[in-house]
């Protein structure tokens, strides 16, 4: 349970840091890329002594490290594009509602038991997440089919990322520690991100920003632990995988909602208040 609580806390901290990027004019794209580098360094600094050359041929984790790393960076890029084209609110809904994919796959792939309180809790959690994160797009510009595809890709990609992480924990990791797998996944994302950054700099499409390095440092530490602790929470026997994902996603949304009101004086709407209440009910249904 402690792993899940800490994962929710670190994931919420990431959202807070993103808000601070906006306030202090930090280039989010560059900070995200530097964050992957920092996350990789943090992982190998803390857990590098667990590495063994035998890990290279024990287990089937190597292709999944590339899949996870690729999804890390690609989902970020698409998320940024979707936020511009579709609005932050509906983009957030697509990402958060994607928990339906790992929840469903956990039930069918690993033969989890299904009972009424789990089903009701997950459905209620999805409703709560939707109500809190949904915002009407202020622009009245008609959404093109291409823009809608960003949302579809985000929904599927985010869900597949969580499903892949679950599969690694269950099957593919072998003797490789989850701490090291997390670091390697971030390392792959860092290589892809740095390549894109260098290409953009070479073509004079972007200028390097020094304070983005500080942003990447602030973001990299909680980002690493949010993934590592989520994997550890999945491994914990306290909850089934589907419940862990539902609790993690719902918990992040509720905590971010509370922090937004307290720290950033966000507007409280009836829709969000109902969503927060519904989400808390979902958490109670899933934990008791």
N, C-alpha and C positions, 0 to 999 in steps of 0.2 A: 504493500500500500504506500509506503514511503517513497518508492521509486516513482509511482504514478503521480503523487502529490508534487514531488520535486520537478517532474517533467512538465506538469501543468504550469508550475510557477516559472520555470525557465522559458517556456514557450510564450507565456504572457509577458515576461520581461522583454522578449524579442520585439513584441508588438509595441511596447512602450518606447524602446530604443528607436524603432522606425518613426514614431511620432516625433522624437527629438531630432531625428535627421531632418525632418521637414522644418522644424522650428529653427535650427541652426544652419540651414542651407547646405547640408552635406549631400554630395552626389550619391544617391542610393545605389545606382548600378555599380560604381567603383567600390563602394563600401561593402556591398554583397560579395564581390569577388575577393576582396582582401579578407573578408570574414571567413571564406572557405579556407584560405591559406592559414589563418590563425587557428581555425578549428582543427585542421590537420596537425599543426604544430603542437597544439594543446594535447591532442590524443596521443601522439607518439612521445611527447615529453613525460606524460603521466604514466603511460602504459606500455611504452616501447620495450621494456624489459620482458614483456610477455611474448615478444615475437620469436618465432622459431622458423628456420628455413623449411622445415617439414610442412608448415602450414600451406606452402605453395602447391603441394600435391595431395593434401588431405582435405576432404570436403570439396564442395563445388561452388565456393563463394566468389571466385575471381570474376566470372561474367556478371554476377549480381552486383559486385562493387562498381562495375562500369555502368550497369543499368541504373543503380541508385544515384551515382554521381551525375550521370547524364540527366536524370529526372530532376535532381536538385536544381541545376542551373537552367534547364529548359523551362521548367515550371515557373521559375522566377521571371524569366524573360517574357513568357506568355502572359503571366499575371500582370506585369507592368503594362504590356500592350493592351490587355483587356480592360485594365483600370482606366486607361485613356479613352478607349473606344466605347466601352459599355458602362463605365462608372464604377467607383470603388464598392458600392453597396452590393450590386448584383454579382460582381466578381467575387466578393467575399462569400456570398451565398454558394456559388459554384464550388469553391474550395472546401468550405465547411460541410456541405451536403455530401461531398465525396466519401465521407466516412461510411456511407451505405455500401460501398464496394468492399473494403476490408472486413466489415462486419458480416456481410453475406458470404464472402469467400471463406472466412474463418468457420462459419457454421457448416458449409458444405465440404470444404477440403479436409477439415480435421474432425468431422463428425461430432461437433459440439451438441450437447443436449439443448433442446429448445423447449421453453416453458413460457406460460402466459405473461409472467411479470417481466421476463427478458424482452419479449416481443413488444409489449406495451411500453416498457421503459425506453427501448431504442426508438420506437415511433414517436413517443412524446419528446424524446431528446432531439430528434430531427426537427420537430415542429418548433421547439424552443430555440434551436440554433437558427432556424429560418427567420423567426420573428425578431430576434435580436439583431441579426446581421443585415436583414433586408432594408434597403433604402430606395426610395423612388429616385430615378435618374432625373436630375434637374433639367438637363438638356432635352428638348423635345425632338431632337434630330432622330429620324427613323433609323432603327438599327438594321444594318445590312446583314445578309446571310453570312458573310465573311466574319463579321463581328460576333455573331452567335456561335460560330465555330470555335472561337477563342474560349467561350464558356464551356462548350462540350469537351474540348481538349483538356481544359483545366480540371473539369469534373473527373474525367477518365484518368488523366495523368496523375492527379493527386491521390486518387483511390488506388491506382496501381503502385505508386510509391509505397504507401502504407502496406499494401498486400505483399510487395517484394520484401520489405523489411521483416514482415511476419514470417515469410517463407525462409529467409536467411536464419532467423532465430530458431525456427523449428527444424530445418532440414540442411541447409546449405553451408552453414558456418563451420561444420566439422569441429576441429579443436581450436579454431581461431576464436579469440575472445571477442565479445561484442564491442568492447571498447576499441579494439584495433580495427574491427570492420568499420565502425563508425568513422574513425580517423581516415581510413583508406578511401571510403566513399566521399568524404569531404575533399580528400586529396585529388581524386579524379575530377570533381567539380571545379576545384581550383585550377587545374591544368586547362580544362576547357574554357573557364572564365578568363584566365590570363591570356590565352590565345586570342579570344575575341577582343579583349581590351587592347592588346598590342596591335591587332589589325586595325582597330578603330583609330588608335593614336597615329599609326603609320599613315593612314589616309586622312589625317587631320580632321576627323569627325568628332573627336573628343579631346579635351585637355585634362591632364592629370591634376587631381586636387589633393593637396597635402592633408587636409583635415579628414578626407575620406579614409585615410589610413587609421586615424584615431577611431572613426566610426566602425571600421572593420574589426579593430581590436575589441571594442566594446560589444560588438555583435557576435564575434566568433566564439567567445567563451560560453555564453548561454546557449548558443545554437548547437555547439557540440554536445553539451550535456542534455539538451532537450531530446536529441535523437538517441543518445546512449541510454539515458534513463528510461525512455519509452521502450526500448528493446528489453531492458532489464524488467520493466513492469510487465511486458508480455510474457517473459519467462517465469515470472512469479506465479505460484499456484493459487494465489488468493482469489483472482477473478479469471474467467474464461477470456479468450482473446477478443471476442466480439464485444463483451462488456467493457474490457479495458479500452478499446478504441472509442466506444461510445462515451465512456466516462472522460477520457482524455480530451476529446473534441468538445464535448459539452462543458467540461470544467474550464477549458481555456476561454471559451466564449463568455461564460458567466463571470469569471475572474477579470477578463479584459473589460467587460461591461462595467463592473464595479470600479476598477482602477480608472477607467475613462471618466466616470462621473466625479470621482474624488480628486484625481490628479490633473485632469484636463478640462474639468467643468463641462463635460459633454451634455448636450441637451437630453433630458429624460422625456421619452414619449410613451404614450399608453401602449403602443405596440411593443416597445422594448421592455416595459415593465411586465407585461403579460408574458413575453418571451422568457424573461428572467425567472419568473415564478414557475412557468411550465418546465424550464430546464432544471430547476432545483427539485421539482417533483420527479423528473426523470432520473436524476442522480439518486434520489431516495429509493425509487423503484429498483434501480440497478444494483444498489449496494445492500439492500435488506431482503 
